[in-house]
Amino acid sequence: IPDGAKSIAELTVKGPIVRKLPRKLEVMEGENAMFCVEVENDEEEIHWFKDGLQLHEMHQVILKSFGKTHILVFVNVAHRDSGVVTFVAGRSRTSSRLKVRASRHCPPICPAEATMDVDRPNSALLAWAPAPNSPTSTRSIFVVEMQEVGSQEWLKCFTSETATSAEVTGDGVQCEGNYRFRVCCINKYGRSGHVEFPKVVHLVPGPKIQNCLKSCEVAEGEDAHFSIQLSTTMAGTWFLNSAQLQPGGRFSIEQRHTKHSLVIHQTHMSEDKAEVTFIANGVRDSAPLHVRRPPVEFCPVPEEELHKSSMELDPVVLLCHVSAEDAEVTWYKDGCEIHPSENVTLQADGTMRRLIIRSADTSDAGSYTCRAGNNSMEFSVNIREPPVMIVEPKDDVVMERYVSEDIQLQCELSRSSGKVRWYKDGQPVEESPNLQLISEGPYRRLSILTGTVNDGGEYVCESDGDSVFFQLTVKDPPVRIISPSESELELTHVAPERLELSCEISKVEAPVRWFRDGLEVKEGPSLRLQHRKLVYPSVILPSS
């Protein structure tokens, strides 16, 4: 436009947002900030943003939609919540600047109507009232302070949120003197001015505990000592579970200036966890008494009782004595606790404690411990297998065998795992191609495959606990007539022809004798004896 003139026009583009956000919203700190928009279509997709970050509902952010109306609420806003809030619907948006203003707070107002009553001995009763127009929304505390006359230091002696009176006694001061008091009100925004009470009171400190009672733990029968130290010398009384104690007997009571002491002699288990109390004028203190059982001691045991060696299947008994009949003990084997079973029994009779294994097994060997508290007694147990016995034969054996026969010497043992040693004429027997030592289950066998005369002698089968003797004789077999096989042979012969009687025997060099009608035959003119033959050169009738 000529001459520098200008023209302004406003362009409005209608979008889906019908009701927009205000340009700016100011709220006070602690209040709620609410934003409300309305869109043209209730199916429009909408989003809320603050400083460019999308908002989601949480405990301090509330997002609600009612048809076409959408609401955002910030709950209990703080100054950090200030920023730009944006509502987006489709491609349209509307924004508002949120400004959170800090609320103005003032320190509390001085209490009013401060009064002081000093009619009570060695005490002062202070009273006051809250300021009439003091705010009630902010938490406030009343603080009472005291000052000894002549001192510059004020000491806090009482605080309360609700109480409007306080009693100060001599027990609350360190030393005797004249004291004045003042009160003020404090909240998180500051402190009010002080209001002094109008009078001065003379206070004398009461007795205080310098050294408190301490709990005492002793073993049964030991002495228990208790003591307490006060700030001033004064009489006191001792109590045990609310029963007043008098000096004498098991109780010794003593006072030396400000120190009081109590000794309970020969404590009992019934006094365990008892409460010991001391009471004096304005003083009371208590402490517990703990009485524990004395440690269990083991009585000495002979050395041979600590080292047990038993045979398998025999019973084993481990025994010890403790110092108290009611002492509890626990048995362990190789560090593992032992529990009663069919084969194991745990017994307690008076002070005696016993572990019994009815039938021992090799697995029962090991280290055994009887433990009571911190004390214990150790045992070692060794279980031996029973000696191997020879079941059969029960007696020594005498045997005769012939040359070339198979010879068997056999023993039956009481246990299959048993070992034996064989001896012949006192010398260990060693295996060879003709001699074998055989073990089959409980049987032990010495086998000679082909016997000779030299195999004869005294054999011994010996185990660790038993032995049996075999007296073996090996001899040549008897000479037998092989042919003829019949024991009697009837012959018919025609005289005077030559007659030969012959036989075959089992041994070449074996001597033979001939008999006729029970009489030994002698060689003569009419009869000749040849090798295994009897010859009649000419048979006559008397030769029959």
ABEGO torsion letter per residue (X at the ends): XBGGBBBBBBBBBBBABABBBBABBBBBBGBBBBBBBBBABAABBBBBBBGGBBBBBBAABBBBBBEABBBBBBBGBBAAABEBBBBBBEABBBBBBBBBBBBBBBBBBBBBGBBBBAABBGBBBBBBBBBAABBAABBBBBBBBBBBBGBABBBBABBBAABABBBBBAAABABBEBBBBBBBBBBAAEBBBBBBBABBBBBBBBBBBABBBBBBBBBBGBBBBBBBBBABBBBBBBBBGGBBBBBEEABBBBBBEABBBBBBBGBBAAABGBBBBBBBBGBBBBBBBBBBBBBBBBBBBBAAAABBBBBBGBBBBBBBBBABAABBBBBBBGGBBBBBBAABBBBBBEABBBBBBABBBAAABEBBBBBBEABBBBBBBBBBBBBBBBAOBABBBBBBBBBGBBBBBBBBBABAABBBBBBBGGBBBBBBAABBBBBBEABBBBBBABBBAAABEBBBBBBAABBBBBBBBBBBBBBBBAOBABABBBBBBBOABBBBBBBBBABAABBBBBBBGGBBBBBBAABBBBBGBBBBABBBAAAX
